[in-house]
Amino acid sequence: MLVHIRINFMKNLIVTILAIIFTSFANGQAKYDRSQLQQYIQSQDYGNAIQLLKAAAPSQFDKEYYLNLGYAYFMNEEEKVLYQLTGLYMSKMC
């Protein structure tokens, strides 16, 4: 029980910290509704957040997009896709 409470606390802390970080990356060029994405994240509806982001995939590299998508996959516990996305992200950054 105590372990479950600690895990939930850590997830909530990570959500808060990443929300602050993502807000700092906002530059007005996203093709998706950021307020809708924020609502999905706050309500922990990561599946819909992923769908929203995938529907608005950018034609060129967009750091904010990949950070948001990676975060949604991580919180939705889809590690396999997250690792693939991380490899794509790292190849674009180098």
N, CA, C and O of each residue as an XYZ file, in Angstrom:
376
protein
N       0.832     -1.198      0.000
C       0.000      0.000      0.000
C       0.874      1.258      0.000
O       0.646      2.189     -0.772
N       1.874      1.265      0.878
C       2.750      2.423      0.966
C       3.553      2.612     -0.321
O       3.788      3.738     -0.758
N       3.967      1.502     -0.917
C       4.717      1.570     -2.177
C       3.834      2.157     -3.273
O       4.295      2.975     -4.069
N       2.573      1.747     -3.318
C       1.633      2.265     -4.319
C       1.435      3.772     -4.152
O       1.360      4.499     -5.143
N       1.351      4.236     -2.931
C       1.179      5.668     -2.667
C       2.422      6.430     -3.116
O       2.314      7.507     -3.702
N       3.597      5.875     -2.843
C       4.843      6.530     -3.264
C       4.952      6.599     -4.781
O       5.383      7.614     -5.328
N       4.563      5.526     -5.463
C       4.619      5.513     -6.924
C       3.687      6.566     -7.495
O       4.068      7.291     -8.414
N       2.466      6.665     -6.967
C       1.527      7.693     -7.439
C       2.055      9.083     -7.163
O       1.915      9.976     -7.999
N       2.660      9.281     -6.002
C       3.229     10.592     -5.674
C       4.329     10.953     -6.662
O       4.382     12.081     -7.152
N       5.211      9.994     -6.956
C       6.310     10.255     -7.888
C       5.789     10.545     -9.292
O       6.310     11.431     -9.971
N       4.762      9.806     -9.740
C       4.180     10.069    -11.058
C       3.604     11.476    -11.106
O       3.815     12.199    -12.080
N       2.878     11.872    -10.064
C       2.294     13.212    -10.031
C       3.372     14.285    -10.010
O       3.227     15.329    -10.647
N       4.442     14.031     -9.287
C       5.549     14.983     -9.246
C       6.188     15.115    -10.623
O       6.478     16.222    -11.076
N       6.404     13.986    -11.283
C       6.993     14.002    -12.628
C       6.075     14.725    -13.607
O       6.546     15.488    -14.450
N       4.766     14.489    -13.502
C       3.804     15.164    -14.383
C       3.905     16.669    -14.206
O       3.937     17.413    -15.186
N       3.954     17.114    -12.976
C       4.029     18.548    -12.696
C       5.313     19.151    -13.244
O       5.282     20.198    -13.890
N       6.431     18.505    -12.993
C       7.718     19.021    -13.461
C       7.766     19.063    -14.990
O       8.194     20.060    -15.572
N       7.329     17.986    -15.635
C       7.359     17.961    -17.094
C       6.380     18.952    -17.712
O       6.653     19.510    -18.775
N       5.246     19.176    -17.058
C       4.300     20.179    -17.560
C       4.946     21.565    -17.551
O       4.753     22.354    -18.476
N       5.701     21.849    -16.517
C       6.407     23.142    -16.445
C       7.470     23.226    -17.540
O       7.624     24.262    -18.188
N       8.195     22.138    -17.739
C       9.229     22.122    -18.786
C       8.601     22.271    -20.166
O       9.098     23.038    -20.991
N       7.508     21.541    -20.430
C       6.861     21.616    -21.737
C       6.325     23.012    -22.005
O       6.353     23.483    -23.142
N       5.840     23.671    -20.966
C       5.334     25.029    -21.131
C       6.454     25.966    -21.572
O       6.223     26.895    -22.347
N       7.669     25.722    -21.078
C       8.787     26.581    -21.454
C       9.198     26.381    -22.914
O       9.821     27.266    -23.502
N       8.859     25.231    -23.509
C       9.186     24.976    -24.906
C       8.136     25.525    -25.874
O       8.348     25.522    -27.086
N       7.019     25.988    -25.348
C       5.932     26.459    -26.213
C       6.408     27.657    -27.031
O       6.888     28.649    -26.481
N       6.267     27.551    -28.352
C       6.711     28.645    -29.213
C       5.676     29.021    -30.259
O       5.987     29.767    -31.187
N       4.462     28.526    -30.134
C       3.385     28.935    -31.019
C       3.375     28.295    -32.391
O       2.623     28.748    -33.253
N       4.176     27.254    -32.642
C       4.239     26.663    -33.968
C       3.612     25.272    -34.051
O       3.648     24.644    -35.109
N       3.049     24.791    -32.970
C       2.484     23.444    -32.976
C       1.215     23.397    -33.823
O       0.445     24.358    -33.865
N       1.007     22.250    -34.504
C      -0.181     22.070    -35.328
C      -1.283     21.359    -34.564
O      -2.281     20.953    -35.160
N      -1.125     21.202    -33.275
C      -2.134     20.566    -32.439
C      -2.561     21.541    -31.344
O      -1.851     22.497    -31.030
N      -3.708     21.286    -30.784
C      -4.271     22.151    -29.754
C      -3.577     21.877    -28.423
O      -3.832     20.859    -27.780
N      -2.708     22.782    -28.021
C      -1.946     22.593    -26.794
C      -2.837     22.556    -25.562
O      -2.564     21.814    -24.619
N      -3.891     23.346    -25.564
C      -4.782     23.340    -24.397
C      -5.488     21.991    -24.279
O      -5.693     21.494    -23.171
N      -5.863     21.394    -25.417
C      -6.480     20.070    -25.384
C      -5.466     19.029    -24.903
O      -5.810     18.145    -24.119
N      -4.232     19.130    -25.364
C      -3.183     18.223    -24.917
C      -2.978     18.361    -23.410
O      -2.857     17.360    -22.705
N      -2.939     19.581    -22.924
C      -2.759     19.822    -21.492
C      -3.910     19.223    -20.689
O      -3.691     18.680    -19.606
N      -5.135     19.316    -21.209
C      -6.289     18.719    -20.523
C      -6.154     17.204    -20.452
O      -6.435     16.600    -19.416
N      -5.727     16.593    -21.545
C      -5.529     15.143    -21.546
C      -4.462     14.737    -20.530
O      -4.631     13.758    -19.802
N      -3.378     15.484    -20.487
C      -2.296     15.158    -19.561
C      -2.743     15.340    -18.118
O      -2.458     14.498    -17.266
N      -3.442     16.434    -17.841
C      -3.905     16.672    -16.473
C      -4.915     15.629    -16.015
O      -4.963     15.290    -14.833
N      -5.718     15.120    -16.935
C      -6.701     14.098    -16.570
C      -6.117     12.685    -16.699
O      -6.827     11.695    -16.525
N      -4.831     12.606    -17.004
C      -4.094     11.353    -17.159
C      -4.697     10.463    -18.254
O      -4.688      9.237    -18.143
N      -5.211     11.088    -19.298
C      -5.763     10.383    -20.460
C      -4.693     10.371    -21.551
O      -4.809     11.060    -22.564
N      -3.652      9.574    -21.321
C      -2.493      9.589    -22.204
C      -2.769      8.956    -23.560
O      -2.125      9.309    -24.547
N      -3.706      8.038    -23.621
C      -4.072      7.436    -24.895
C      -4.612      8.476    -25.867
O      -4.220      8.498    -27.034
N      -5.511      9.341    -25.394
C      -6.042     10.408    -26.250
C      -4.979     11.460    -26.550
O      -4.987     12.061    -27.624
N      -4.069     11.684    -25.611
C      -2.974     12.629    -25.876
C      -2.108     12.110    -27.023
O      -1.699     12.875    -27.896
N      -1.834     10.804    -27.014
C      -1.046     10.198    -28.088
C      -1.775     10.320    -29.418
O      -1.165     10.664    -30.430
N      -3.064     10.043    -29.424
C      -3.847     10.139    -30.659
C      -3.864     11.563    -31.196
O      -3.743     11.771    -32.404
N      -4.014     12.547    -30.310
C      -4.004     13.951    -30.721
C      -2.674     14.302    -31.371
O      -2.637     14.951    -32.416
N      -1.593     13.874    -30.752
C      -0.268     14.186    -31.286
C       0.017     13.444    -32.591
O       0.558     14.026    -33.532
N      -0.346     12.156    -32.650
C      -0.098     11.392    -33.868
C      -0.877     11.948    -35.055
O      -0.406     11.883    -36.190
N      -2.060     12.493    -34.805
C      -2.864     13.071    -35.890
C      -2.240     14.348    -36.437
O      -2.548     14.768    -37.552
N      -1.360     14.966    -35.646
C      -0.751     16.231    -36.064
C       0.756     16.087    -36.241
O       1.508     17.008    -35.923
N       1.196     14.946    -36.742
C       2.631     14.707    -36.915
C       3.242     15.774    -37.826
O       2.718     16.036    -38.909
N       4.339     16.388    -37.398
C       4.959     17.444    -38.209
C       5.692     16.872    -39.420
O       6.145     15.727    -39.407
N       5.797     17.680    -40.453
C       6.508     17.248    -41.661
C       8.021     17.361    -41.487
O       8.778     16.701    -42.199
N       8.459     18.189    -40.550
C       9.879     18.302    -40.257
C      10.085     18.160    -38.756
O       9.122     18.176    -37.989
N      11.328     18.023    -38.339
C      11.643     17.780    -36.931
C      11.127     18.920    -36.058
O      11.370     20.093    -36.342
N      10.409     18.558    -34.989
C       9.866     19.525    -34.039
C      10.134     18.995    -32.640
O       9.491     18.046    -32.192
N      11.086     19.615    -31.955
C      11.523     19.145    -30.646
C      10.362     19.065    -29.651
O      10.222     18.071    -28.938
N       9.547     20.090    -29.604
C       8.426     20.113    -28.658
C       7.460     18.960    -28.916
O       6.980     18.321    -27.980
N       7.182     18.703    -30.178
C       6.271     17.611    -30.541
C       6.797     16.280    -30.020
O       6.056     15.522    -29.393
N       8.073     15.990    -30.275
C       8.645     14.715    -29.849
C       8.753     14.613    -28.330
O       8.599     13.523    -27.780
N       9.008     15.706    -27.652
C       9.015     15.680    -26.192
C       7.624     15.355    -25.649
O       7.480     14.526    -24.751
N       6.617     16.002    -26.190
C       5.245     15.736    -25.750
C       4.826     14.302    -26.060
O       4.221     13.636    -25.220
N       5.145     13.826    -27.257
C       4.773     12.467    -27.644
C       5.507     11.436    -26.783
O       4.909     10.458    -26.336
N       6.791     11.655    -26.555
C       7.563     10.747    -25.709
C       7.031     10.697    -24.288
O       6.952      9.629    -23.680
N       6.670     11.850    -23.768
C       6.106     11.903    -22.419
C       4.783     11.140    -22.349
O       4.546     10.393    -21.399
N       3.935     11.321    -23.334
C       2.640     10.632    -23.357
C       2.836      9.119    -23.434
O       2.146      8.367    -22.746
N       3.779      8.672    -24.273
C       4.064      7.234    -24.355
C       4.622      6.717    -23.025
O       4.240      5.639    -22.567
N       5.517      7.479    -22.412
C       6.102      7.062    -21.134
C       5.020      6.905    -20.067
O       4.979      5.897    -19.362
N       4.159      7.889    -19.955
C       3.121      7.844    -18.931
C       2.061      6.791    -19.247
O       1.392      6.291    -18.342
N       1.908      6.457    -20.510
C       0.955      5.419    -20.912
C       1.598      4.026    -20.830
O       0.990      3.020    -21.196
N       2.845      3.997    -20.341
C       3.592      2.766    -20.118
C       3.762      1.943    -21.397
O       3.616      0.721    -21.391
N       4.071      2.635    -22.483
C       4.337      1.978    -23.767
C       5.836      2.096    -24.047
O       6.264      2.851    -24.919
N       6.620      1.330    -23.286
C       8.070      1.432    -23.344
C       8.643      1.103    -24.718
O       9.581      1.760    -25.170
N       8.091      0.098    -25.383
C       8.627     -0.305    -26.686
C       8.572      0.854    -27.684
O       9.550      1.123    -28.381
N       7.448      1.526    -27.750
C       7.299      2.665    -28.668
C       8.186      3.807    -28.203
O       8.778      4.511    -29.021
N       8.280      3.994    -26.898
C       9.113      5.062    -26.358
C      10.572      4.880    -26.753
O      11.239      5.850    -27.111
N      11.080      3.640    -26.692
C      12.464      3.385    -27.089
C      12.673      3.661    -28.576
O      13.711      4.195    -28.964
N      11.706      3.305    -29.406
C      11.802      3.592    -30.835
C      11.799      5.094    -31.072
O      12.570      5.600    -31.887
N      10.939      5.799    -30.367
C      10.850      7.254    -30.497
C      12.135      7.915    -30.022
O      12.591      8.889    -30.621
N      12.721      7.395    -28.952
C      13.972      7.946    -28.428
C      15.087      7.799    -29.458
O      15.887      8.717    -29.637
N      15.147      6.666    -30.128
C      16.151      6.465    -31.168
C      15.962      7.437    -32.322
O      16.939      7.966    -32.851
N      14.721      7.677    -32.718
C      14.424      8.632    -33.780
C      14.823     10.032    -33.347
O      15.440     10.775    -34.111
N      14.469     10.391    -32.117
C      14.781     11.716    -31.587
C      16.289     11.933    -31.551
O      16.777     12.984    -31.967
N      17.029     10.940    -31.056
C      18.475     11.086    -30.955
C      19.109     11.174    -32.342
O      20.083     11.905    -32.523
N      18.579     10.448    -33.317
C      19.161     10.509    -34.664
C      18.930     11.887    -35.289
O      19.756     12.348    -36.077
N      17.835     12.541    -34.954
C      17.554     13.872    -35.483
C      18.404     14.933    -34.799
O      18.754     15.942    -35.411
N      18.739     14.705    -33.524
C      19.495     15.695    -32.779
C      20.985     15.672    -33.140
O      21.657     16.695    -33.017
N      21.502     14.543    -33.576
C      22.942     14.415    -33.869
C      23.275     14.814    -35.274
O      24.439     14.762    -35.671
